[in-house]
Amino acid sequence: ILEADLLQVAEVMGIENDIEITDDIGSADAILALNSEIKQNPWIRGVAKFHQLPIFVIK
């Protein structure tokens, strides 16, 4: 997911001030990933489980 696309959606939804994008999973509150990424990269689920983070999937 491109950061610019995510920020554009957040702006349209009026939540641009409520979210922060980070590459540091340790400081994240959730993981957002494409459905295809979840299927191709099982480590995403493992990292989410280890850090006890919810995964939000975009179809």
N, C-alpha and C positions, 0 to 999 in steps of 0.2 A: 504494500500500500504506500503510495507516495505521500510524503508529509504534506505537500502543497494541496493535494486532493482532500486529505483529511481536514486540514485547516479551512479549506473552502466550505466543506460540508458543515463544519462546526460554526462557521460564520453565518451560513444560511439558516441554521437551526437556532442561532442566537446563544450558543454556548461556548463561544471562543474564549471567554474569560474564565470558564469553568474547567477547562481541560489543559493539560500540559503534556507535551510529547517528549519522551525520553528514550534513550538507547540503553539506559541502565535498568535492567529488570529488577535489580534489588531495591530500587526506589519507586518502582511502578505500583499502581493500585490494581491494574488489570492489563491483560494482553488482548490486542485486537489483531486478528489475522484473517486472511482469505481462507475459504474452505479448502481450496487446492493446496495452500501452504500447510495446513494442518495435516492433510493426507500424506503429503510428500515428506514432511519433516516431523517424525514422531518425537523428536527431542523437545519440540515446543510444549507438548503436553507434560513431558517430564520436568522441564524447567518450571512450568506453571504449578505443577503439583509440589515440587520442592519448595517453591516460594509461597505456596498457598494463594495463588492468584487465579481469579476467574478468567476464562478465555471467552471473548466475544467474537463470534465467527460471522464473516460477511460472505454471503453466498454469491 
